[in-house]
Amino acid sequence: MALALFAVICLVLMLGYPVALTLGGTALLFAFIASLFGEFDLSLLGLLPNRIYGVLNNGILMAVPLFVFMGVVLEKSRVAEQLLTTMAALFGRLRGGLIFSVFFVGMLLAASTGIVGATVVTMGLMSLPTLLKRGYSPEFSAGAICATGTLGQIIPPSIALVLLGDVLSNAYQQAQLKMGIFNPKSVSVGDLFAGALIPGLLLVLLYVLYTALMLWWRPNAFGKTEEATGVEPISWGQVLTALLPPMLLIFLVLGSILFGIATPTEAASVGAGGALVIALIKGQLCRRVLGEVMQATVKITCMVFLILIGASVFSLVFRGLGGEELIHQLFSNMPGGVIGAMALVMLVIFLLGFILDFIEITFVVVPLVAPILLAMGLDPVWLGIMIAINLQTSFLTPPFGFALFYLRGVAGQMVSSAQIYRGVVPFVAIQLLLLLVLSLWPALATWLPEVIYGQG
């Protein structure tokens, strides 16, 4: 029954039904059916009010609406547009320079907004026409824009890491209790932020190295040099004007978390206030814009918390049907021990990324497998970063890769869906390569948290 519940939920989600209602409704339906055959105790549903209250009263998750607010304000204040035009003017004279400017701006936007949709749409509207006009390959241009937009999933401060941090913290405490540790430690969002910093920058470096290799191998895919020389020169004053606001905001938010000055929620509030100041200085803050920002923030926040509530119902029913014991037995009998179990989980998450959103996987799959993997002795920070990078690929894998949808929506007739799909394949391979590198050298994810916090 537990496996059937999981399979039916995946099937219903593929049919396009709302995630939160699918998770909760299907789980309750299975609970009722199973109770008729004596395989589920309906009294377990009495635990739901406490679980839902715990979700809504979670201090860590309060960072979600604040980070969303910060990102939407920066989107409305045209920070991304100014960055793109400035970096394009700075690097545009070099062959391939526009692609490098896309990577650089995407990295800064990831560290300041962290909203994939906003980044991909902005990049698509602003840079894609220019790239194609100057002779860049449609496939490579589309792939670079989509891949760069997903950097907000791994480069902190990332909403995905906030959600994953809360799930992993609970899973880590469960794992320690199973191991007989009755004073369990926890893994914080700050640990994941610190752990994701080096892998995130390494991913950008891999994008750049791949582009440099393509420049050498297929120079015609990056336009003609003489066509790029018409870019207007730009002063360093203009560069600093575009760079300083987002860089200062990144330093205030991320620096305050990493150096222990503020919790992620407190830092998120600083970021939200700082974003408002930037919008005010740029003359982009008015009553209409503020209303749009607040409305978008409420919509995204309600969506996340409603999915959380649905996932809580699913998790309770799944465990009541014996699903947790089933997974534990599967992992215990897995050839290769912990390595085989980890490889299986990474494969399952990657495949589920073709049909499910990262939020659904975070709230449905990770709570089921993480306690067992952590009880096998895996480092929680390393596991969290591995899962986060794997989830990042879900934005690029068809048919339900959201980054592909965002670019398809704004590209019009400039590029076809087939060109977008072909363009993202190398970048998905690069993300999988980063997973391999992290599996061979876990210190890339655990070293910085150990230096900053004294623990992995």
N, C-alpha and C positions, 0 to 999 in steps of 0.2 A: 504493500500500500504506500509506503514512503517513497519508493522509486516511481510508482505510478503517479503520485502527487507531483513530484518534481518534473516528470515528463509532460504531464498535462499542463502544468503552468508554463513551461517553455513553449508548448504548442499554442496555447491561447495567446501568449505574448506575441508570437510570430504572426498571429491573425490580426494584430493591431489593437487589441483591447487595452484599456488603461491599466498601467502597471500596478498601482496601489490596490485598485479594486480587484484585479486578477489575483494578486497574491493573497489578500485577505479572504475574498469570496470563495476562491477555489479551495483554500485550506479549510475553511469552515464547512464547505460542502463535503469534503473528504472526511472531516472529523465526524460529521453526522452519519455518513454512510458506514464508516468503520465502527462507530458505536453500535450500530444495528447488529453487527457481527461479533461484538464483544472485543474488538481490537483497539478501541480508543475509549478512554475514560473522560466523559464530557465535563467532569468536575475540574479537569485541568484548565478549562477555559476561564475558570474563576480567577486565574492568575493574570489574565489579560489587563484588567484595569491598572494593576501595579506596574506592569511592563510598559503600558502606554504612558502612564504618568512619569515613569523613569525616562522615557524618550523625550517628552516635552520639558522635563525639568533638568535636562542634561546641560551643564554649564559649558562643556566643550563645544557642543553643537550650536551654541549661541554665536559662535564665530562665523557660521555659515551665512546668515543674512547680512552680517557686517561686511564680509569679504565680497559678497554679491553686490551690495550697495556700492562699495568702493569701485568695483570693476565697471558697473554700469555708469557711475558718475564720470569715470575717466573716459569711457566710450563716448558719452554725450559731450564732454569738454573738448573733443577733437585732438586729444593728446596723440592718439595713434596716427591720425592723418598728418600732423605736423612732423612726427618722427619719420614716417615713411617718405614724405617729400624731402625732408632734410637729408636723410641717409641716401636716398636715391641720387640727390644732387652731389653728395660727397663721394660716393663710390661709382656713380654711373659712367664715368669716363673709362673705367677699367672693363676689360672683357669679363663678363660674368659678374660684374660689380653689383648689378641690380639684384641678383639672387642672393649675394652676400648681404646686401642691405636688408632684404626680406628676412634672412636668418637673424640678423642682429636686432632688428626691430621686434621680431616675434619673440626673441628671448627677453627683451625688456618688457614687452606687453605681458608675457607669461609671469614675470616676477612682479607685475604691478596690478594687472587685472585678473588673469587666470581664467577668463571666460572664453572657452573655445569658439563658440558661435560668433561672438563679437569680433574676435581676432581674425577668423577665417573670412567673415563677411567684409571686414574693413580691408584686409589684404586683397581679397578678390576684386573689390570695387576700385581700389586705388592703384594696385600694382599690376594686376593681370593685363589690363589693356596696354599699359606701357611695355611690359615684357614682350607681349605678342607683336606690338608695333615695331619693336627693335629687333625682331627676328629670333627671339628665344623659342625653343621647342615648346609647343603647347603641352605635351605630356609632362616635361620636366617642370615647367612653370606651375602647372596645376598641382603636381605632386609636392613641390616645394612649399607652396602656399598651404595646402592641407596639412602637411607634416609639421610645419612651423606653428600652425594654429593649435596643434595638440600639445605643444610644449607646456602650456598652462596646467596640464595634468600632472607633471612631474617636477617642474621648477617651482619651489616654494615662493610665496605662500599660496598653496594650492588647495582649493575646496575639496578635491578628491582625497588629498592627504589628510585633511581634517576629518572627513567621514571615515576614511580607512583607519585613522588613528584611534577613533572611538571604538570601532569594531575590534581592532587588534588588542586594545587595552583590556577589553572584557575577555577576549579569547586567551590572552596571556595569563590573566588571573585564574581562569578556569583550568588552564594547563598546569599551573603551579599547584593548585589545590589537588589535582589528580596525582601529582608527583609527591604529595605529602607536605608541601610547603604551605603552612597555615598563616604566614605573614607575607602574602604575595606582593611582589613589586609590580609596577605598571609601566607601560610604554606610552610616552606622551606624544602629542602632536609636534612638540618642539624637537623630540628625538627624530621623528620622521622628516621634519623640515631640514634638519642638519644632515641626515643621512641621504636625502635626495639631492642635495646641492651639487656634490661632485658628479654623480651620475647624470644629472640634468645638464650640466656644463659639458660633460663628456659626450652626451648625445648631440649637442649643438656642434661640437668639434667634429664628430663623425659625419654630420651633414656637410660641414665645410670641406672635409677631406674628400668625401664622395664627389662633391661638386668640382673640386680641383682636379680629381682624377678624370671626370667627364670632360672638363675643359681641355685636358691634354689629349684625351682619346677622341672626343667628338666636338671639336671647337666650333663647328658650324651650328651646333644646337644652342649656341649662346650669342647669336647675332653677329653682326660685323662691327669691327672696331670703329670704322669711320662713321657708322650710324650712331655710335654712342658719344661721339665727341661734341654733339650739339647740346649737351647738358649745360644749363646755366651754372656758372661758378657760384660758390657759396662761401661766406665768411665763417671763421671760427666762432664769432659772436652768435651767428644764427644757429650753429651746431650746439653751442652751450645752452642757448635759450630753449632748444628742443629737448636736450638731454637732461638738464638739471632737475626739472620738476619730477619726472618719473624716477630718476636715480635717487633723489632725496627721499621720495616716498618709500622706495624699496628699502633704503637704509633704515628709515624710521621703523617700518613694519618688521622686516626680517631681522634687522640688527637687534631690535628690542627683544625679540623672541630668542634668538640664538645666544645672546649674552645674559639671558635670565632677568632682564629688566622688567619684562611684561609677559603675561600669559598670552597664548594665541588669541583668546577672546579680547583681552585688553589691547593687544597690538592691532587687532582688526578694527576696533573702535577708533584707534589713532589713525589707521589707514583711511577709514571712512571720513573722518574729519579732515584729514590732509587732502583727500580727493576733492572735497567741497571747497577747500581753500584754493586749490589749483584751478578748479572750474570758475571760481569767483574772480581770480586774477586774470584769467583768460577772457573774462566777460561772457562766459557761456552759461552762467547760473541765473536762472529766472524761475518764476513760479511754475510755468509750463514744464520746463525741463525737470525741475524737482519733482513734480507730480508724476512724470513719466518714469523717473528713476525709482520712486517709491512703489509705483504700481508694478514695475518689472521685478523689483526685489521681493515684493509680497508673493507674486506668482511663482517665482523660482523657489522661494523658501517653503511655501505651502506644498509645492510638488515634492520637494525633498522629504519633508516631515510626513506627508501622507504616505509616501513609499515606505518610510521607516516604520510607520504604524502597521502597514500591510505586511511588511517583512517580519515584524514581531509576531503577528498572528501565524504566519507561515512557519516560522522557526519553532513556535510552541507546538503546533500540530505535528510538524515533521518529527520533532523529538518524541512526542507522545506516541507516534506510530513506530518508534524504534529506529528511525533513520540514522540517529547519531551512532548507535551501536553497530549498525550495518556499515557505515563508513569507516568506523574504527577497525572492524574486522577486515574490511577490504585493504586498508593501509597496512595493517599488521601482517597480512599474508602477501604483500606486494614484493615481488623479486627486487633485490637491490636495497631493501630496507628503506631508510629515510631518503636516500637519493632517488630511488624508484618512486616513492610516494610523492616527493617534490616534483619530479618530472611529470608524473601523471596529473597533478594539480595544475601545473603550468600549461600543460596541453589542453586540459579541460577548459580552463579560463580563456585560453586563446581561441578555442573553437566556439565557446559560448559568446565570445566577442563579436562573432559574425551575426548573431541574432539577438543579443541582449545589450542593453545599455550598461555603462560602467557602474551606475548607481544600483541597478538591479543585481549585478554580480557581486558588488560590495556588500549589499545587505542580505542577499540570499545564499550565495555560495561561500563567501569568506567565513562567516560565522560557523559554518558546518565543518570546514576543513582546517581552519587555522588552529583551533585548540589541540587537535590531534598532531599536527605538524610541530607545534611549539612544544608539546609534551615529548616529542622525539628529540628535543634538544636544539632546534633551530633558533638562531638569533631573531628576535621579533622585529628589529629594525631592518635587518637584511631581508627578511620575509616580506615585510611591508613594502619595501622599495621594489623588490622583484614583482610583487603583485601589481603595484602601481604602474610600472613600465609595461607589464603585460596588458593591463587594462587600457593603457594608452593606445595600443594597437586597435582596440575596438572602434575607435573613431575613424580608422582608415580602412577597415576591412568591409567589403561589400557583403550582403546587400544593404545592411543597416548602419553603415559608417556615417555618423552624423556630420563629420567634417566634409565628407563627400556631398551630402545633401546641402550643406550650407553653401559650398562653392557652386554646386549645380544651380542653386537658386539665384545666384547673382551673376553667373557667367553668361547666361543667355546663349547666344549662338557662337560665342567666341571659342568655346571648346565643347567637345561632345562628352557624354558620360563615359564612353569607352576610353577616351583620352585621359580623363580623370582617373579612371580605374587603373589604366596602365601606368600612369605617372606615380601613383602612390606605392606600387609594388616594391621598388627599391628601398623606399623609406620604411616600409613595414619590415623588410629584411634587415635594415640597419638597426631598428629597435630590437629585433630578435637577436642580432649580433651583440647588442649591449647586454641583453639578458645572459647570453653565454659568457661574456666578459665578467659580469658580476658574479656568476656562479663559480667561475674560476678564481676570482679575486674578490671575496666578500668584503675585504677591508675598504674597498672603494665606497661602500655604503656605511660601514661601521666605524671607520677611523675618526671622522669628524665628530660624531656624537660622543665617542669616548674622550676625545680631547676637550670638548666643551663641557660635557656633563659628567665625565668620569665613568661612564658606563655605556654599553651598547644598547 
